[in-house]
């Protein structure tokens, strides 16, 4: 009789390398000996200098922080492990104590995989062995220095974290081993091709030009859930248009593109547009995280932060990142793009958390406006807040009630932004000021007044 729990674990593992390189029977054998752990948020899985466990781990659900620990300093999160990420494997092979902490960032389900069962596959299966040797840093998501890559099975000296900010300006490794199909290819056939080629995505093409992309996530959310049958055309699940770049894409550009578009795959074409032939693909796992303070890690931390205190700590790391970029003489245009995205995400996360804390539901739609240097995407150092709020037009009798709601919300947001490190505007040009918390029609009237009144203050207000 088949062990149903082991079968479900095997079904999960086969979606992630290096387990995807194993046969189904081998996966089932490993799965039968896996231990399933449930951890509440903030629970330590292992800590620095602790004797290595007899198993390594993979996140089934939730998130785990990997922390660098130094004497007399607070642990610093250098990366986060999400669903399908492996951690705690290298010390097992290297026969050394843990060099970092692993602590749950949220409620998590973790699989513990015995090394004595897995190690023979790493030794006897060339694909698994090559994968671990060549991609260890990426798949454990531990940002160890470049010089340690490929030394998985040896007993090395203590690992040093690489903080070279120039890493993000290096070219991204492009995978040319990709699967392309036509629009009318069935989902089943596309999935079979992906399984045979051991890849996590398929590109839908017309005349060799990309018109869509489908990943393992799409299959899980739309097909495995029963929303669409496997006989459907691949065009019904594909994401379109495809985000494309040319082959000279840098690590930083790839990270920013994935953050901005909320994707984990980028298509590489001849001229960087969907109008030319597909040349390759870049996935999130292709971006080797080789330093603690990098945009991808910080962006992920911002989006998961559940307190103002955490956002403040992340803000400090953003400033360290900025300092490293400036000292390395990286172009200001490149720096400002990265810092803007991180600042923007911080503000959005703060607003979202404040809305959740409001006692009443949103009365209508609204937009938060970043003004001044942040609005111009030029905010690098710790400048003051310049913001405003516009809400949709409502009935006259509800106007003041709605305004009161958004003023209350704005006070919460600006207060928390101040705690994080964005100082209050001395001139009170903030959304908590009723002059800058207006309905759409009120904003139009006010701006028209500024434009038609030729005073110095009005000209300044228009420019801001």
N, C-alpha and C positions, 0 to 999 in steps of 0.2 A: 504493500500500500504506500502511495506517495505521501511524503510529509508535506502537508499543505503550507505550513509556515515556512519551511525551507524552500519550497517552490516559489513562494511570494518573494522571499529574500533574493533568490536566484534571478527572478524576473527583474528585480530592481538593479542588481549588480551588473547584469549584462548590458545595461545602458551606459556604463561608465568604464573607461580604460583604467587599469589593464585587464579588468574582468571580462570586458567585451572581446578580448582576444582568446578567451578560453572556450572550450566546448561546453555545451549545456550540461552534459553528465558531470564534467569536472566542477562546474559551478554548483550543481546540486550537492556534490560531495562536500565542498567547502561550506556551503550554506547550512548543512545539517549540524555543523560544529560552531556556528557563529553565535555569539552571545548578544542579546538585544538589551541595550541600556536605555533607561529613561532618566533624563536629568532636568531638573528645574533650572531656570535662568540663574547664572552666577555660581554654578557648581564646578569645582575643579576636577578635570579628568586626569591630568597629570601636571606636575610642576617641575620647575628647573631643579636639576641635580637629583631628582627622584630616580630610583633604580628603574630601569626600563621594564615595561610590562611584557608579558609573553604574547601580546597581541597588538595589532595596529588597528586604526579606526577609520570608519567612513561615515559621513553624515547622511542619515536617511531623511531626517526632517529637522528643521531648525537652523541654528548657526553656532559656530564655535570660534572664539577669539584665540589667536596665537599671539602670545605676548613675550616680548624681550624683557629680561629681568636684569637690572644692574643694582649693585649695592647702594643702599640709602636713597634709591630713586623709586618712584611709583612705576609698576609694570606698564610698559608701552605696547599697545596693540600694533603689531606689524602686519597682520593680515587677518582675514575672516574666511572661515570654511563654510560653504553653503552646501546644499544638497548635492551628493555625489562626490564631494571632495574628500581626499584621503589625508590623514595626518598621523604622525607618530610612527612612521615606517622606517625612516632612515636610522634612528638610534638602534632599532632591532638588528638591522644588518651590520651596522658599524660596531655593535656591542659596546655602546656608551650610554651614560645617563642622559636624561632629557636636557636639552640646552635651552628650552623655552617652556612657558606655561601654556596649557590648553584649558580654557574655561568657557563654559557655555554662555553665549550672549543672550539667548532666549530659550524657552522651553524646547528641548531637543530629544530626538530619538537617534541613538548612535549604535552602529553595528561594530562589535569587537571581533576581529578576524584573527584566529590563531596563526602565528608565524610558521609553526612546525608543519601545518597543512599547506600553507601558501608557498613557502620557500621552494619546495621541489618544482613547482610550476615555473617559478622565476628562473630556476637553473636549467630545467629540461626543455622549456618552451622558448626558442630563440626570440620570438616576437615579444613575449612578455619580458624577457631579460633585457632586450634592446630598448624596449619602451621605458623600463625603470631606469636603466643606465643613462639614457639620453634625455629623458623628460622628468627626472625625479623632482627637481625644484618646482616645476610647473604643477605637477599633479599632487604633490603634498602641499603646495601653496606656501612653502616656507621660503622667504626671500634670502637665501644664503648666497654668498659671494660666487662670482663666476668661476673662480679657481677650484671650487669644490664640486662643480657639476661633473657627473660621471664617476664619482668616487664612492658610490653607494655601498659597495661591499667591503670597503677597507676601513681600518680603524684610524680615523684622522684626528688631528688636534682639534681643540675647541673651535667651533665655527664662528667666523667673524661676519657680521652683517654688512653688506655692501651699501654704502650711502652715496654712491656716485650719481649725482643728478643728471649727468650726461647720458645715462643709460637710456632715458626716454627719447633721446634724439637718434638712437640707432635705428636702422631699417628693421621693419617687422619681418619675421620669417613667414614666407608665403607657402602655403600647401598647394601643390599642383595635382595631388592625388584627390580629385574631386569627382563627383557623380553628377552628370547632367542628363535631364530627361525632357521630353516634350510636354506640352500642356495636357494632352489627353492620355498620358501614361497613368495607369491605375495606381492608387495609393499602395496596394499590396506589392506591385512590381517595384515601385520606387523604394519601399522599405526593404525589400529583398536585396536590391542592388546595394543599398547602404550597408546592410548587414554583411554582404559578401565582401565589400570593399573596406569594411570596418571604419566607416566615417559617420559623423554625426549630423550631416546635412546633405541636401540635394538641391541643385540649382536647376530651375526650369528655364529652358532657353527656346528662342525662336531665331533661326538663322545664326546660331551660335552666340546670340546676344541674350543677356539675362533679363527675364521678365518676372521672375519670382524666385523665392527661396523657401525651403521647408526644412525644419530642424526636428530633432528628437522631441523637443518640447511640444511642437505642434501636433505630432503624432500622439503624444501622451494626452494632451488636452482635448483634441478634437476626434481622435479615432479610438483610442483605448477607452474613452468614456462612453463610446457608443453614439456620439453625436453624428458621426459620418461613418458609413460602411467602408470596408477596405476596397470595395469595388469602385468607389468614386474616383473621378479624375483627380490627379494631383493638384490641378488648378484650383480646386475647391478649398484646399488647406494652405495654399502658398501665400506668403507675405509679399506684397507688391505695393509700390515699386521697390527695387532692390537698392540698398545703399552701396554705392560703388566708389572705389578709389583706384589710383594708378599704383604701379609696383613700387614707387619710391616712398610709400607710406611709412612714417616713423611709428615707433611704439607709442609715443605720446599722442599722435594724431589718431591712431587706432583706438586708444583708450578713450579719448574725448568723443570720438564718433559713436562708440558703443554706449557711453554714458548719456550722450545727448539724445540718441534715437532709441535708447532702451532695447538694444539688440546684443546678441553675442556672436554674430557672424558678419563679416564684411566681404563683399565680392570684389575681386581685383580684375579690372579690365584694362585694355590697351591704353585708353585715354582717361580712365577714371570716371567714365559715364556709362549708363546702361546701353549706349548706342554702339558700342564696339565689342569685340570678341572677349569672352571670359578667359582669363589667364590663370586664375587661382582663387583661393579663398583663405581668409584669416579668421580664426575662431578665438574666443576669449582664452581658451587654454593654450593657445599659441603664444600668448603674451606672457613671457616669463617674468614673474614678479621678483625682481632682484634687489629691492630696497624697501625699507619700512615705510618711509614717507613718499608715497607715489600717488598720483591722482586717482587711479582706480580704487586703491584701498581706502583712501580718504572719502571718496564719493560713496562707496558702499557703507562706510561707517556713518556718514551723515544720514543716509536714507534709513538706517536702522536705529539711529539715536532716539532714545525714549526719555531723555531729560535734557534740560538746558545745561546742566553741569557737563554732560557728555559732549554736547555741541561746543561748549567753551573749550574743552580739552582738544577737540578736533581742530578748532580754530587756531590753537597754539601750534599744532602740527602743520597747518596750512602756512603759517608764518615762517616756520622752519624750512618748509619746502621753498617758499619764496626767497628766503635768504640764500639757500643753496643755489638756486637758479641765478640770482644776481651775481653771486661770487664767481660763478662759472661763465659769466659774460654771455648768457643765453639771450637772444634777441627779445626786447621788451614786448614786441607784438605776440611772440609765442607765450611769454610768461603771462601777459594780461588775459589771453584767451583761457588759459588753464585756471587762473585765479578767479576770473569772472564766473566760470562754470561752478567752481566750488563755493564761492560766495552766494551765487544764485540758488544753489541747492540748499545751502544753510538757511537762507531766508524762507524758501518754500517749506522746508521741514518745520521751521518755527511757526509759520502761519498754520500749517496743517495741525500741529499739536495744539495750538491755541483754539482753533475751531472746535476740536474735540473736547476741549475743556469748558467751552461755553455752555451755559445751562439751557439756552434756547437754541432751536435749530436755525440754520441760515434763513433769513426772511426772503432773500432774493439773490440773484447772481451778482458777483462783484469781481473787480480786478485790483490787485495790489500793484502799484506803479513804483518802480525804482527810478529815482531821479539822480541828477548830478553825476558823479564819477561812476557809480555802479550802473546807472542807466546808459552811460556812454561806454561801458565795458572797460573802464580805465582804473577801477578801484584796486589798488595794490596794497598800500599800507593801511594802517588803522585810521580810516577817515570817519567823519561823523555820518549819521543817518540823514538821507534825503529821500523821503518817500511820500506817497499819497495814496488815496483810495477812491475808486469810483464804483458806485453801485447803480444797478439798472433803475430806470424811472418807475416810481410807484405812485399810487393814488395820493393826492394831496393830504388827506386825513391820516395817512400812514407814514408820511415822509419823516417826521421828527422821531417817531418810534423806531423806524428803520435806521435812521442816522445814529440814534443813541446806541443801537446794537453794534454798529460798525465802529463807532468811537470807542466803545468798550473793548471790542476785539483788537482794535489798533493799539490801545494802551497796553494790552497784554503782550502783543507782538513786539512793540518798540521797547518795552521794559526788558523782555528776554533778549532781544538783540543787543541791548546795552550791556547786559550781564555777559553775553558771549564775547563782546569786544567792540561792537559798533556803537560809538559814542552818540549821545543825544545831539541833535542839531541845535546849536546855540540860538538860531533864529526861529526855532520851533517849526521848521518846514518838514513836518511829519504827519502821517495819516491820523495821529491822535489829536491833531489840531482841527477844529471844525471848519477852518478855512480850506483845508485840503482833504476833507472827507465829505464828498458831495455826490449827488446823483449825476447821471450822464448829462441831462439837460442843464443842470447847474454848472457843471464843468465847462460846457460849451459857452454858456453865457459869461462865465468868469474869464475864460481864455480870450473870448472876443473883446472883452473890456480891456484886458492887458494889451492886446494888439492895437486897439484904437486909442489908448491913452499913452501919450508919449513921455511918460516920466521915467526916471532912471530905475526906480524899483520895478516898474512894469516890464521894462526891457530885460532886466535881470531875471525876473520870474519867467518870462517867455523862453529865455535861453536855457534856464534850468529844466 
